[in-house]
């Protein structure tokens, strides 16, 4: 009598599933990794609200570069932020002034340089080493990536102040707005498509953590798992039920700790799928996104 055959999973399926199972953390910087101070006491007795400080720096430098009145520059930057989600896009889109991309780039880089390096109010003055975040990120099998609306040098200074740059976050994994294009804020699909093309990481292996729900809509549409985090001072408030947000957490450390403690791996469903099926799920973005890429080509 022949011995019963033992079923063995084909090696190709095992290795494909093992490869696709590992998730890559894609993290926002401001108010995600690095909480902005809203009411931080200064040595002169005043308090620092970084939102207000950055707005004033934007207006000051924009007025210098464009030759505008300070109040006029402030209104221009503010309206751009509210209308487009970015003061830089507002400057480029305004019909009242002919702002070149070179001028916008100069303003953008100078603003973030000053915001990072001001010895009394900048990032170097208040961003301290975050040992818990360092420990949690060091437990992951994969290194994280940073995609920020700030500049790349600004992000690297912030991460260095926090003790994270080139310890748990390689500097080549940090991408600022000037790299993927001033018009390509994260409330559009372009940054995620640019990032996928730049790294070759399939969308369904990414987990995007953000403090702004608007920046997660297209991430979810492209197949990225999405995590929405509270901003500093907003912890405890309930989140609205956004259908494009997979998980919500009080802050990044809470999410990372939960991920490690409970082994929440966000793996694909363990179904018998062929290599061709897995690849086909990640290669196309759908007809809409294919056309979007063609119509809005992004240089790597």
N, C-alpha and C positions, 0 to 999 in steps of 0.2 A: 504493500500500500504506500503510495507516494506521500512524503511529508507535506503538510500544509504550507503554502507559500506565505511568507511574511511581507506585508505591504511596506514599502519604503518610499518616502517622498522623493521625487526626482531632485537631484542635487541642484539643478538649475533653478527650480522654484525656491528651494531653501536659501540659496545665496542671493537670489533676487530679493526675496522678502527681507532677508537680513540687511541687505544694503539699503533698501528703501525705508526700513523701520527707523533708523537713526534720524532724529530730528535736529534741525539747526535753529538756534535762537537768533532772531533778527530783532534788534532792540532800538527803540527811539532813545535819544539822549536826554534832552531837557524835560524835566518833570516825569521821567521814567527811571533812568539810571541816576540822574542828578536832579533832586528836587530844588526848585528855585525858591529862594527866600521871599516871603511876602511881607514879613514884618520883623526883620532881623535888626536888633539894636546895634548901632555903630559906636565907635569910641567918642565921637563928638556929641553923643546924646540923641542923635536923630535915628530914624529907622529906615531900613533899606527894603524897598519893594522893587525887585529886579525887573518886573514888567515895566514899571514906570521909568526905571533907570535906562533900560535898553531903548525905550521909545524916545527918551531925550537924547541919547547918543545918536540914534538914527537921524533925528531932526537936525542935530548940530552938524553932523558930517554931511548929510544931504544938502544942507544950506551952503556949506563951504564948497562942495564939488559943483553944485548946480548954480551957485550965485543967487540963492533965494533968501528971502527974509526967513528968520528962524521959525516964527509962528506959521508961516505959509508952508515951510518944509514939514513941520510937525503935522499939519492938517493933511498934507499930501501923503505922508507915510501912513498916518492913521487910517485914512479912507482906503488906501491900498490894502492894508491889512484886513479891514472889515469886509471889503468887497471881493478880494481875491484870496484871502488867507495868507498873504505875504506882502510886506511893504515893498519888496523889490519888484514883484509883479506889478504892483500899483504904480511904481515909478515908470516902469517900462510901458504900461498900458495907458497912462494918462494922456488925454488928447491935448492938454494945455501946454505941455513941455516936450521937447524932443530929446528925451533921455536915451543915450546910446547904451548898448550892452557893456561897453568899456567903462562908462561912468557908473552904471549899476554895479558892475563887478568891483570897482574901486570902493564904492560906498559900502557894499556888503562885507568885503574883507576888512576894511578899516573899522567898521562897527564891531565886528566880532573879535578883532584883535584887541580893541580897547575894552570891550566887555569882559574879555578873558584876563587881561593883564593889568587892569587898573589896581594899584596896590591897596586901595582902601575899599573899593566897591566891586572889583572884578572877581571872576571865578577864583583867582589865586588867593584872594583874601578870605574866602569862606568855604570853598569846597575842600573838605577834609577826607582823609583816608577812610574808606568804608570796608572794614575788615570782614563784616558779615557777608557783604555782597561778594567780596573777593573769595571768601571760603565757599560760598554756594556755587559761584560760577566755576570754581576750580574742580568741583565734583562732577561736572558734565563731561561726557565722552567727546563732545565736539566743542570747538571754540565758537563764541558768538560773533555776530556781525553788528555793526552800528550803522543805521541810516538816519541822518538828522537833517533838519531844515537849517541848521546852523552851518558854519564853514567847517571844513575838515581840520584846519589848524586849531580852531576853537575847541572842537570836540576832543582833539588829542591832548590839549592843555588840561581840559576838564578831567579826562580819564587819568592823566598823569597825576593830577592833584589828589584824585581819589585812590591812587595806588593800583589802578586796573590796567593801565596801558603797558603792553608788552609783558604783562604777568598773566592775565587771563584774557585780555583782548589784544590780539596782534594789531599793530598800527596799520598794516595793510588791509585790515578788515574794517576800517573806518571810512565811511563815505558821507561827505557833506554835499550840500545843495549845489555848490559850484561845479561839482563833478558830474552830476546827472542832469543839470540844466535848471536855470532859474524859473522857467515856466512849469517845471515838472514837480509840483508839490505832491505830497502823498495822498491828497484827496482826489488824485487822478491815477490811472493805472501805470503811467509811464515809469515812475521810479522803480516799481516792482518788476516791471518787464526789463528795464535796464539792469537791475540787480541780478535777475535770473540769467540774462544773457552774459553779464560780466563774470558770474561765478559758475554757471552751469548747474546750479542746484535746482532740482525740480521743485515746483511750487508746493507740492504736497509733502515736502520734507521741511518746509519752513513753518516756524511759529513766530508771528509778529506781535510784539508787546508795545502798546501805545497808551498815551494819556488822552488822546483825542479820538473819539469814536468816528469822526468824519474821515480820518486817515485810514480806517480799517475797512471801509465799504468795498473798495476795489481789491484790497488784499484778499478778502473773503471770496469775492467773485472770481478771482484767479485760482482759488483752491488752497490758499494759505490759511492755517489755523490762526485765529485771532484772540488776543487777550487784551482787555481794556482795564487800565489801572487808574485808581484815584490820584488826583494831584495833591500836593502837600496842603494840609489844612482842610481837605474835603473828605478825609477818611470817615467812614461811618454812614455817610449819606447813601441812600439806595440808588442804584443805577436804573435808568430806563431799560426796557427790554428791547434791545436792538437785535434784529434777527441776523445781522451780519457779525455779531460778536459771539464767539464760542464760550469764553470764560471771562469773568470779572474778578478782580482782586483788589484789596486795599492798596497794596504797593508791590513793587517788583520782588522784594525779598519774600513776601508771603507766597507769591506764585511759585518762585523757584524752590522754596522749602517744601511746598505741597507736591511739586513735581518729583522731587527727590524722595520724600517720605513715602508717598503712595504709589510711586512708579507710574504716574500718569504719563503715558508715553505717546499719546495721540497717534498710535499706530493705525495703519489701515486695517480694515476688517480682515480677519484671517480666512480668506477665501482662496480656493484653488484658482489662481489666475496665471496665465502664461506671461512670459517676458514681454511678448508683443502687446498684450493687454495693458500691462503696467506702463510700458513706454508710451503707448498711445494716449494714456490718461494725462501724461505730463507734457508731451511734445506740443500739442495744439492748444491755443488759448480760445478756440472758438472763432467763428467767422468774424464776429464783431472786433475781437482783439487783433486778429490778423490784419484787418483793414486799418485799425487804429495804429498799429505799428508802421504800416506802409505810409499812412497819411501824416504820421508824426514821428518820422525817423529820428532815433536818438543815437548820437555817436558815442561809441564806447570810450 
